[in-house]
Amino acid sequence: MNLLYDNLEEIKKHPDSKFVLRKLKALLRRESAFAAFKREYIREHAERFPQLRQYIE
């Protein structure tokens, strides 16, 4: 979860960074550890991270 939070802070600083977006995509994959918790966090904060909405559906 800490990796998720760190990368979410990075995407706020650099919203157009493809590298950070790619790391977040990997963290939100179903095969990733704690994927359900991470996806639910993104769902709850969807208004703050609209660019990640497509990776949690």
Buried (B, 14 or more C-beta within 10 A) or exposed (E): EEBBEEBBEBBEEEEEBEEBBEBBEEBBEEEBEEBEEBBEBBEEEEEEBEEBEEBBE
